[in-house]
Amino acid sequence: MAVQGGSLLALSGTSLFNVADGTVAGYVPGNASVMFAPGVSQLVTDNGYIYGGGSVSQISDVDWPGCSAVDFVDGYVVAVESGSGRFICSALNDSSSYDGLDFATAEGSPDSLVTLKVDHRQVVLFGTESVEIWWNSGQSGFPFERVASGYVEIGCLARLGVAKADNSLFWLASDRTIRRLSGSTPVKVSQQGVEEKLASYATVSDCEAYSFTWNGVVHICFRFPSENITWCYSVNSGEWYESTAEWVTAIHHEGKVWIQHVD
């Protein structure tokens, strides 16, 4: 789910629904979970589709590579190029236009990028073994630069395993712990019992992280589809619990918490 132009949209199967009236806004091919980059007037998916002006179309620019993660910041769509350490950005305020020279490489460590997330106007790049923090410096050409202290020596295990909540980012780290980013410090929030469970799972790369606030309590959830289990963290109390609800997304819109369930 994503909020675009004041409307709540949900992708179910290949249909992109406008939740308010239940109409189909368009179709996005594929059967994998997608990431959204909601911009000012367009919504971009990581598999290269744009919703805008009431319809869905495919990005046709030849400089759009295969991407595994997208987000939006300062008028730009930023995206991770699949299977590499590179990330790209769109033209300013034009999610359909890309320049083959507008890219940078997260090279503090020689690992590949797994995903990215924008937080406080910073682009946080999660690699297999490290995390880098970049910002829009406004320099000519590619406008993003790495923050001077923006390097973390621990990575991420899942493309969808990062959640944003409580003015911070939480993620499934490369050591099979759950971490919270505090400045450039990867603070561990998982407890020993949860970590023992995570260590025993055969597959964690399909982890899906999301957050929601219910009755004033902030929850961060990590769903493991292959293991058929969801672990949730209460930011308010610092406690963990196992959830029996098969949720995949929770999002706030118009004062409500909207939850998308697994079929």
N, C-alpha and C positions, 0 to 999 in steps of 0.2 A: 504494500500500500504506500501511497504518497499523496501529499497535498500539493496541488498545482493550481495557481490562479484562484485560490479560495475554494476549490472543489476537491473532495476526497476521491481518489481513484484507486481501484484495486484490480490487480491482474490475477485472473483465475483461469487456469488453462491457457488458452491463447487470447482470451477476451479481456479487454481493458474496460472495466465498468466505471461509470460515474455512480458512486454510491448513493448520492442524494435522490436520484430518480430511477436508478436501476437500469439505465440505458447503456448500450455498448458504445464506447467512444471510439473503438478501433480494435485492431487485432495485432498481436505481437507473436510471430512464429516461434516455435521451440518448445521444449519440455523441461528446461532447467530453470531453477530460481534465478531471478534477475535482480540487479541493483538499479535504483532510480537516481537521476540527478535532476531535481526540480529546479528549473531556472525561473527567470522573470516571466517569460511567456511560453516556454517550451519545457517539456519533460523528456529526458533522454534515458534510454536503457543501455546497459552495458553491452548488449548484443547488437547495438547499432540502429535503434529505432527512435523516432521522435514523435511525440504527441504535441500538437499545437494547432491552433485555429480550428479545433473541432475534429481533427482527423489524425491518423497515424501514418507515417511514411518512413521509409528506410533511408539512412544516411548514405548518400551516393558519392560523397567526396572520396576520391581514390586515395587520399592521404589518411583516411580513417583506418587504422589497423584493427585486427581482432583484439578486443579489450575484455578484461575480466572484472573490472570495477570502475565505477564512475561516481562523481559527486560534483557539486557546484560551488563556486566561490567567486565573488567580485566580478560577476558577469562572464566568467569562464566555466566551461565544462572541463574538468580534469579527469583523466582516465589512465588506468594501468594497462600497458601493452602486454598482452598475454605471453607468458613464458619468457619474460625478460626482466631486466632491472630498470626499464624505461617507463616514464609516464609522459603524457602529452596534454596539451590544452587546446581548446577550440579558439576561434577568433572571438574577439570581445563582443558579447551580446549576440552571437550567432552560433548556435549549437550545431548547425549543419555544415559549417566551414572549418577546415583544418589545413594546416601547413606542415609539410613533411619535415621542416626544420624546427618546428615548435615542439621540442621535447627536451628532456633532461634525463640523466641516469642517476639513480640512487646508488652511489658507489663508495660509501663509507665502508661497506662490506660487499664482497663479490657475490652476494646471494641474489636470487630472483625475487621480484615483488609478488606478494600474494594478494594484497588488496590495499585500499586507501580509504580514508575518512577525513572530511573537513570538520575542524573544530576550532571555534574562535578565530575564524578566517585563516587558519593554518592548515596546510595539507599534510596529513600524517600518513606516511608511506610505510606499510607493514611488509617486511621481507620475511624470508624463511628463517633468518638468523638475526635480523636486526630491524630497528625502526628508525626512520629519519623524519624530521619535521622541516617543512619548507613553508615559505610565505611569499606573498606577492609584493616584491620590492619595487615594481614599476620600472625595472630596467628595460632597455630596448631589446627587441627580439623576444626570446622566451622570458616572460616576466617574473618567473619564480626562482628563488634562491633558497639554499638550505640555511636554516637558523644556525647561528654560530655554535650554540650548545645543543643543537637538535639531533643528537645521535644516541640511540639506546641499544645496548648489546644483548638484546633478546628479541626473538621474532614472533611470528604468528603462524598458526597451524591451519586456519580455515578462511576461505575467501569471504564468507558471510559471518565469520566469528568475531565481529567487532560491533559493539553497541555504544550508543552515545546517551549519556544521562548524567544528571547531577553535576553539570558543568565539567564533565570529564569523559574519557573514553575507557571502556572496559573491553578486554579481549582474551581469547584463548591463546595463551603464550606457547612458545616452542618447547618449553620444558613441561608442558601439560599442567600448568597452573593457570589461574585466572588472575589477570593483572589489571590495575588501574593506573592510567598515566597521570602523574602529578608533576607538571613541568616536564622535565626530561627523565623522571624517575619512574620505573615500572614497579609500582607498589603491589605486593601480593595481597589479594583479598580472599583467596580460596583457603579453606581449612584442610587439615590433614585427611579427614575422612573423605571429603570430596576429591582431593588429589589422588587418593588411593583408587577411587572409582575411575577417574579419568585415565590413570595409568593402566587400568585393566582393559580398556576399550580397544577393540581391534581396529575400529575406524573412527577418526575424529575430524577428518578433513571436510565432512559434510555438516559440521556444526553450524547452527543458525542462531545468532544472538540478537536479542531485541530487548527493549525496556518499556516500562509503563509506570504510571503513578496511580495508585488506588487508595482512596481515603487518606491522602497525604503521605503514603508510604511509597518510596521509589524501589521498584523491583528490576533487577537485571537477570534475564533468563538466557540459558544456553541449552538449546535443543539438539539432541544427537539422534537423528532419524535412524541410522543403522543400528543403534543400541536401544531405540524405542524408549528414551528417557529424557527428561528435561530437568535441569538443575537451576534453581533461582536463588538470587542473593538479595536480601533486604538491606539496602544502603542505610536505612535508618537504624536498624538494630545490629547489623553486621553478621546476621545469622543466615544460614543456608537451609533450603528445603527442597524436597523433590516434588515437582508438580505433575499431576496426573492429566492436566489439560493439554491437549494437542494443539497448541497455538503456534503460529509461525510468524506473526507480525502483530504488534500493538502500536497504535499511533494516536496522538491527541489531535482532535479537530473540533472546533466550535464548543469547547468546554466538556467534551466527552472523550472517553477512551474507546476506540474502535479496535476490535480484535478479529483477526482473520484465522479461521480454524482450518485444520487439515481435513480434507474430504475423506 
